[in-house]
Amino acid sequence: MNPSVQTVYDNRPKKFLKIFIPTLIIAIITLVSIPYVNYSGIVDGGSKIVMSILRGIISPNWSILLNVTKGGVPYLILETVAIAFLGTFIGLILSIPIAFLSSKNIVTGKLAWIGTFAISVIRTIPPFVYGLILIRVAGPGALTGVLTLAVTSIGMISKMFVEVIEDLDQGIIESLDASGSNTLQKIRYGIIPQLMGNFASIAIYRFEINVKNASVLGLVGAGGIGAPLLFAMSGYRWADVGSLLWGLIILVVIVEALSSKIRERLA
């Protein structure tokens, strides 16, 4: 073998440890986790319930699926979308100042740390728990769903906004700083123009998530299609369950398709 080829081969990157160590860590975590998950088999009648739901999807209750009154699927879908939109919008408005106050390249380190900690606290609590808390404040209904989605949106949107803000082109900010601009002017003329596309993309992505969350929050009485779905399943009305699930499927597919197209345009 040519000595130069042999030298290059001997100096090749040694990837064995880079692959072996992460694989070993994942294997150890998996083995440690298995004892905490007890498998006791399928619940009696579980397979029958699954088959009943599948039959309901195949043959839904068309009178509910096409009913335009308050009890029909179209109205519940529109209510779910409205809850998701308002929750996303309110969360977006509140997230913008929180994100700027949590960015190390905008404010001092201590203030940024306080903002980052607050965002982490908000993100820690699941949406379902927020729903149970806020339903005691606003009562059952769509308003609780809006407030819950707004609070949970702040956690995710603020965190993603902070990451975008901290990756800004510092040259523009430094030039504005050299020209004597104050903090508000730097944000208005140097930061916001760079952020609009990313901010809009994040907001659309969060709206897509909130559409799905709004369906789940209906289970705690926070409006939307979740509560009727729970009641239909509790009453073993599988044709109604199939109609509501078809409404959810169509809604999620349309929202995901539209949001993907819009985010592609923004990118």
Contacts in CASP RR format, 6 or more apart in sequence:
PFRMAT RR
TARGET T0000
AUTHOR 0000-0000-0000
METHOD contacts of the structure
MODEL  1
MNPSVQTVYDNRPKKFLKIFIPTLIIAIITLVSIPYVNYSGIVDGGSKIV
MSILRGIISPNWSILLNVTKGGVPYLILETVAIAFLGTFIGLILSIPIAF
LSSKNIVTGKLAWIGTFAISVIRTIPPFVYGLILIRVAGPGALTGVLTLA
VTSIGMISKMFVEVIEDLDQGIIESLDASGSNTLQKIRYGIIPQLMGNFA
SIAIYRFEINVKNASVLGLVGAGGIGAPLLFAMSGYRWADVGSLLWGLII
LVVIVEALSSKIRERLA
52 236 0 8 1.000
52 238 0 8 1.000
53 238 0 8 1.000
53 241 0 8 1.000
53 242 0 8 1.000
53 245 0 8 1.000
55 238 0 8 1.000
56 238 0 8 1.000
56 239 0 8 1.000
56 241 0 8 1.000
56 242 0 8 1.000
57 242 0 8 1.000
57 245 0 8 1.000
57 246 0 8 1.000
59 239 0 8 1.000
60 239 0 8 1.000
60 240 0 8 1.000
60 242 0 8 1.000
60 243 0 8 1.000
60 245 0 8 1.000
60 246 0 8 1.000
61 237 0 8 1.000
61 239 0 8 1.000
61 240 0 8 1.000
61 242 0 8 1.000
61 243 0 8 1.000
62 243 0 8 1.000
64 71 0 8 1.000
64 72 0 8 1.000
64 73 0 8 1.000
64 240 0 8 1.000
64 243 0 8 1.000
64 244 0 8 1.000
65 72 0 8 1.000
65 73 0 8 1.000
65 243 0 8 1.000
65 246 0 8 1.000
65 247 0 8 1.000
66 73 0 8 1.000
66 74 0 8 1.000
67 73 0 8 1.000
67 74 0 8 1.000
67 75 0 8 1.000
68 74 0 8 1.000
68 75 0 8 1.000
69 75 0 8 1.000
71 228 0 8 1.000
73 225 0 8 1.000
73 243 0 8 1.000
73 244 0 8 1.000
73 246 0 8 1.000
73 247 0 8 1.000
76 224 0 8 1.000
76 225 0 8 1.000
76 228 0 8 1.000
76 244 0 8 1.000
77 225 0 8 1.000
77 247 0 8 1.000
77 248 0 8 1.000
77 250 0 8 1.000
77 251 0 8 1.000
79 142 0 8 1.000
79 223 0 8 1.000
79 224 0 8 1.000
79 225 0 8 1.000
80 211 0 8 1.000
80 214 0 8 1.000
80 215 0 8 1.000
80 223 0 8 1.000
80 224 0 8 1.000
80 225 0 8 1.000
80 251 0 8 1.000
81 211 0 8 1.000
81 214 0 8 1.000
81 251 0 8 1.000
81 255 0 8 1.000
82 142 0 8 1.000
83 142 0 8 1.000
83 145 0 8 1.000
83 146 0 8 1.000
83 149 0 8 1.000
83 210 0 8 1.000
83 214 0 8 1.000
83 217 0 8 1.000
83 222 0 8 1.000
83 223 0 8 1.000
83 224 0 8 1.000
84 149 0 8 1.000
84 207 0 8 1.000
84 210 0 8 1.000
84 211 0 8 1.000
84 213 0 8 1.000
84 214 0 8 1.000
85 207 0 8 1.000
85 210 0 8 1.000
86 146 0 8 1.000
86 149 0 8 1.000
86 150 0 8 1.000
87 145 0 8 1.000
87 146 0 8 1.000
87 147 0 8 1.000
87 149 0 8 1.000
87 150 0 8 1.000
87 153 0 8 1.000
87 210 0 8 1.000
88 149 0 8 1.000
88 150 0 8 1.000
88 153 0 8 1.000
88 203 0 8 1.000
88 206 0 8 1.000
88 207 0 8 1.000
88 210 0 8 1.000
90 146 0 8 1.000
90 150 0 8 1.000
90 153 0 8 1.000
91 149 0 8 1.000
91 150 0 8 1.000
91 151 0 8 1.000
91 153 0 8 1.000
91 154 0 8 1.000
91 157 0 8 1.000
92 153 0 8 1.000
92 157 0 8 1.000
92 203 0 8 1.000
92 206 0 8 1.000
94 150 0 8 1.000
94 154 0 8 1.000
95 153 0 8 1.000
95 154 0 8 1.000
95 155 0 8 1.000
95 157 0 8 1.000
95 158 0 8 1.000
95 161 0 8 1.000
96 161 0 8 1.000
96 199 0 8 1.000
98 115 0 8 1.000
98 118 0 8 1.000
98 119 0 8 1.000
98 154 0 8 1.000
98 158 0 8 1.000
99 157 0 8 1.000
99 158 0 8 1.000
99 161 0 8 1.000
99 162 0 8 1.000
99 165 0 8 1.000
100 106 0 8 1.000
100 107 0 8 1.000
100 165 0 8 1.000
100 187 0 8 1.000
101 107 0 8 1.000
101 111 0 8 1.000
101 112 0 8 1.000
101 115 0 8 1.000
102 112 0 8 1.000
102 114 0 8 1.000
102 115 0 8 1.000
102 116 0 8 1.000
102 118 0 8 1.000
102 119 0 8 1.000
102 158 0 8 1.000
102 162 0 8 1.000
103 112 0 8 1.000
103 162 0 8 1.000
103 165 0 8 1.000
103 166 0 8 1.000
104 112 0 8 1.000
104 166 0 8 1.000
105 165 0 8 1.000
105 166 0 8 1.000
105 168 0 8 1.000
105 170 0 8 1.000
105 173 0 8 1.000
106 112 0 8 1.000
106 165 0 8 1.000
106 183 0 8 1.000
106 187 0 8 1.000
106 191 0 8 1.000
116 162 0 8 1.000
119 154 0 8 1.000
119 155 0 8 1.000
119 158 0 8 1.000
119 159 0 8 1.000
119 162 0 8 1.000
122 151 0 8 1.000
122 152 0 8 1.000
122 154 0 8 1.000
122 155 0 8 1.000
122 158 0 8 1.000
123 155 0 8 1.000
123 156 0 8 1.000
123 159 0 8 1.000
127 148 0 8 1.000
127 149 0 8 1.000
127 152 0 8 1.000
127 213 0 8 1.000
127 216 0 8 1.000
127 217 0 8 1.000
128 216 0 8 1.000
128 217 0 8 1.000
128 219 0 8 1.000
128 220 0 8 1.000
130 148 0 8 1.000
130 151 0 8 1.000
130 152 0 8 1.000
131 144 0 8 1.000
131 145 0 8 1.000
131 148 0 8 1.000
131 217 0 8 1.000
131 220 0 8 1.000
131 222 0 8 1.000
132 220 0 8 1.000
134 144 0 8 1.000
134 145 0 8 1.000
134 147 0 8 1.000
134 148 0 8 1.000
134 151 0 8 1.000
134 222 0 8 1.000
135 141 0 8 1.000
135 144 0 8 1.000
135 220 0 8 1.000
135 221 0 8 1.000
135 222 0 8 1.000
137 144 0 8 1.000
137 147 0 8 1.000
138 144 0 8 1.000
138 147 0 8 1.000
140 221 0 8 1.000
140 222 0 8 1.000
140 223 0 8 1.000
141 221 0 8 1.000
141 222 0 8 1.000
141 223 0 8 1.000
142 222 0 8 1.000
142 223 0 8 1.000
142 224 0 8 1.000
144 217 0 8 1.000
144 220 0 8 1.000
144 221 0 8 1.000
144 222 0 8 1.000
144 223 0 8 1.000
145 214 0 8 1.000
145 217 0 8 1.000
145 218 0 8 1.000
145 222 0 8 1.000
145 223 0 8 1.000
148 217 0 8 1.000
148 222 0 8 1.000
149 210 0 8 1.000
149 213 0 8 1.000
149 214 0 8 1.000
149 217 0 8 1.000
152 213 0 8 1.000
153 206 0 8 1.000
153 210 0 8 1.000
156 206 0 8 1.000
156 209 0 8 1.000
157 202 0 8 1.000
157 203 0 8 1.000
157 206 0 8 1.000
160 202 0 8 1.000
161 195 0 8 1.000
161 199 0 8 1.000
161 202 0 8 1.000
164 195 0 8 1.000
164 198 0 8 1.000
164 199 0 8 1.000
164 202 0 8 1.000
165 191 0 8 1.000
165 195 0 8 1.000
168 191 0 8 1.000
168 194 0 8 1.000
168 195 0 8 1.000
169 194 0 8 1.000
172 190 0 8 1.000
172 194 0 8 1.000
173 186 0 8 1.000
173 190 0 8 1.000
173 191 0 8 1.000
176 185 0 8 1.000
176 186 0 8 1.000
176 189 0 8 1.000
176 190 0 8 1.000
177 186 0 8 1.000
181 189 0 8 1.000
197 266 0 8 1.000
200 266 0 8 1.000
201 263 0 8 1.000
201 266 0 8 1.000
201 267 0 8 1.000
204 259 0 8 1.000
204 262 0 8 1.000
204 263 0 8 1.000
204 266 0 8 1.000
205 259 0 8 1.000
205 263 0 8 1.000
207 255 0 8 1.000
207 259 0 8 1.000
208 255 0 8 1.000
208 256 0 8 1.000
208 259 0 8 1.000
211 251 0 8 1.000
211 252 0 8 1.000
211 255 0 8 1.000
212 252 0 8 1.000
214 222 0 8 1.000
214 223 0 8 1.000
214 224 0 8 1.000
215 224 0 8 1.000
215 225 0 8 1.000
215 226 0 8 1.000
215 229 0 8 1.000
215 248 0 8 1.000
216 226 0 8 1.000
217 223 0 8 1.000
217 224 0 8 1.000
217 226 0 8 1.000
218 224 0 8 1.000
218 225 0 8 1.000
218 226 0 8 1.000
218 227 0 8 1.000
218 230 0 8 1.000
219 226 0 8 1.000
219 227 0 8 1.000
219 229 0 8 1.000
219 230 0 8 1.000
221 227 0 8 1.000
225 244 0 8 1.000
225 247 0 8 1.000
225 248 0 8 1.000
226 244 0 8 1.000
228 240 0 8 1.000
228 244 0 8 1.000
229 241 0 8 1.000
229 244 0 8 1.000
229 245 0 8 1.000
229 248 0 8 1.000
232 238 0 8 1.000
232 240 0 8 1.000
232 241 0 8 1.000
232 244 0 8 1.000
233 241 0 8 1.000
END
